Amino acid sequence: MQMLSHNPAAAYRRVELDARIEAAGAADLARICLEEAVAALGQAQIALERAPDTIPREALARAQAITLWLARSVAPEHPLRDSLVTFYGGLAAQIAGNFVRARAGEIARVRGDLNDLLAAAG
């Protein structure tokens, strides 16, 4: 049998996240995704501080996957649909640009944009 994770803390976080998602409504799900993307970019920033020459691929991939999911999941009837799809898609593209050469400033800006949206969703 394969272990859930080589990192017990990551396994516990995953179980907690799964429980939050299971209990969430549509608005809560978007909020959870924003929180997770912000957290992943924070992990990327910390990883870059520790090892500036190593691209934090796992954290960036997680943040990019979340922003792409957010872009694809905006409800068709949402009055800001086009703007949100463009916003999330642009953030996903910026994150993708960091897979070749990670730029701490750009990661911080994307994280700040997501944090701003999270705060506005209040």
Kinemage of the C-alpha trace (Angstrom):
@kinemage 1
@onewidth
@group {chain A} dominant
@subgroup {mainchain}
@vectorlist {calphas} color= white
{ca met a 1} P 0.000 0.000 0.000
{ca gln a 2} L 1.321 3.440 -0.912
{ca met a 3} L 1.503 6.142 1.739
{ca leu a 4} L -0.737 9.207 1.326
{ca ser a 5} L 2.266 11.452 1.582
{ca his a 6} L 5.876 11.360 2.593
{ca asn a 7} L 5.115 14.544 4.507
{ca pro a 8} L 2.539 13.995 7.290
{ca ala a 9} L 1.824 17.730 7.601
{ca ala a 10} L 0.936 17.892 3.899
{ca ala a 11} L -1.363 14.891 4.272
{ca tyr a 12} L -3.186 16.537 7.179
{ca arg a 13} L -3.543 19.792 5.212
{ca arg a 14} L -4.963 17.826 2.278
{ca val a 15} L -7.529 16.080 4.490
{ca glu a 16} L -8.532 19.422 6.046
{ca leu a 17} L -8.857 21.006 2.598
{ca asp a 18} L -10.947 18.098 1.316
{ca ala a 19} L -13.294 18.489 4.294
{ca arg a 20} L -13.650 22.250 3.682
{ca ile a 21} L -14.384 21.692 -0.003
{ca glu a 22} L -16.950 19.001 0.736
{ca ala a 23} L -18.861 21.349 3.041
{ca ala a 24} L -18.542 24.446 0.841
{ca gly a 25} L -21.131 26.178 -1.282
{ca ala a 26} L -20.213 27.825 -4.598
{ca ala a 27} L -19.136 31.159 -3.085
{ca asp a 28} L -17.181 29.430 -0.336
{ca leu a 29} L -15.458 27.217 -2.888
{ca ala a 30} L -14.117 30.235 -4.788
{ca arg a 31} L -12.890 31.711 -1.491
{ca ile a 32} L -11.149 28.445 -0.566
{ca cys a 33} L -9.478 28.370 -3.984
{ca leu a 34} L -8.265 31.949 -3.602
{ca glu a 35} L -6.896 31.142 -0.141
{ca glu a 36} L -5.106 28.071 -1.486
{ca ala a 37} L -3.604 29.973 -4.430
{ca val a 38} L -2.362 32.707 -2.079
{ca ala a 39} L -0.873 30.047 0.208
{ca ala a 40} L 0.836 28.262 -2.696
{ca leu a 41} L 2.394 31.507 -3.916
{ca gly a 42} L 3.523 32.229 -0.358
{ca gln a 43} L 5.226 28.834 -0.335
{ca ala a 44} L 6.879 29.694 -3.650
{ca gln a 45} L 8.169 32.965 -2.179
{ca ile a 46} L 9.613 31.193 0.863
{ca ala a 47} L 11.216 28.539 -1.335
{ca leu a 48} L 12.831 31.250 -3.485
{ca glu a 49} L 14.187 33.002 -0.413
{ca arg a 50} L 15.783 29.753 0.738
{ca ala a 51} L 17.091 28.672 -2.664
{ca pro a 52} L 17.062 31.584 -5.155
{ca asp a 53} L 18.430 29.439 -7.992
{ca thr a 54} L 15.781 26.718 -7.674
{ca ile a 55} L 12.368 27.161 -9.252
{ca pro a 56} L 9.594 26.212 -6.788
{ca arg a 57} L 7.722 24.202 -9.413
{ca glu a 58} L 5.310 22.370 -7.125
{ca ala a 59} L 3.990 25.523 -5.449
{ca leu a 60} L 3.810 27.405 -8.757
{ca ala a 61} L 2.017 24.508 -10.454
{ca arg a 62} L -0.529 24.382 -7.656
{ca ala a 63} L -1.181 28.132 -7.847
{ca gln a 64} L -1.442 28.018 -11.632
{ca ala a 65} L -3.840 25.067 -11.594
{ca ile a 66} L -6.073 26.873 -9.117
{ca thr a 67} L -6.146 30.112 -11.112
{ca leu a 68} L -6.921 28.188 -14.309
{ca trp a 69} L -9.756 26.365 -12.528
{ca leu a 70} L -11.096 29.693 -11.282
{ca ala a 71} L -11.010 31.102 -14.829
{ca arg a 72} L -12.892 28.102 -16.197
{ca ser a 73} L -15.469 27.982 -13.428
{ca val a 74} L -16.872 31.523 -13.508
{ca ala a 75} L -20.620 31.137 -13.928
{ca pro a 76} L -21.880 32.145 -17.379
{ca glu a 77} L -24.509 34.405 -15.818
{ca his a 78} L -22.039 36.219 -13.539
{ca pro a 79} L -22.121 39.944 -14.427
{ca leu a 80} L -18.313 40.180 -14.261
{ca arg a 81} L -17.669 36.910 -16.054
{ca asp a 82} L -15.531 38.271 -18.896
{ca ser a 83} L -13.453 40.419 -16.560
{ca leu a 84} L -12.919 37.581 -14.080
{ca val a 85} L -11.954 35.097 -16.791
{ca thr a 86} L -9.438 37.601 -18.182
{ca phe a 87} L -8.126 38.393 -14.683
{ca tyr a 88} L -7.650 34.764 -13.632
{ca gly a 89} L -6.251 33.794 -17.030
{ca gly a 90} L -3.743 36.629 -16.885
{ca leu a 91} L -2.611 35.571 -13.425
{ca ala a 92} L -2.243 31.964 -14.598
{ca ala a 93} L -0.091 33.176 -17.506
{ca gln a 94} L 2.093 35.246 -15.175
{ca ile a 95} L 2.568 32.247 -12.907
{ca ala a 96} L 3.468 30.091 -15.923
{ca gly a 97} L 6.187 32.572 -16.866
{ca asn a 98} L 7.921 31.764 -13.600
{ca phe a 99} L 8.509 28.110 -14.523
{ca val a 100} L 11.446 29.120 -16.694
{ca arg a 101} L 12.912 31.787 -14.427
{ca ala a 102} L 11.259 32.459 -11.103
{ca arg a 103} L 10.920 36.152 -10.285
{ca ala a 104} L 10.110 36.871 -6.661
{ca gly a 105} L 8.693 40.312 -7.423
{ca glu a 106} L 6.246 38.973 -9.991
{ca ile a 107} L 5.147 36.150 -7.684
{ca ala a 108} L 4.582 38.716 -4.928
{ca arg a 109} L 2.465 40.895 -7.268
{ca val a 110} L 0.293 37.964 -8.352
{ca arg a 111} L -0.120 36.935 -4.732
{ca gly a 112} L -1.061 40.512 -3.844
{ca asp a 113} L -3.669 40.614 -6.632
{ca leu a 114} L -5.251 37.398 -5.345
{ca asn a 115} L -5.142 38.709 -1.786
{ca asp a 116} L -6.899 41.899 -2.929
{ca leu a 117} L -9.639 39.862 -4.575
{ca leu a 118} L -9.949 37.695 -1.475
{ca ala a 119} L -10.292 40.807 0.714
{ca ala a 120} L -12.912 42.277 -1.642
{ca ala a 121} L -14.890 39.033 -1.486
{ca gly a 122} L -14.860 39.566 2.279
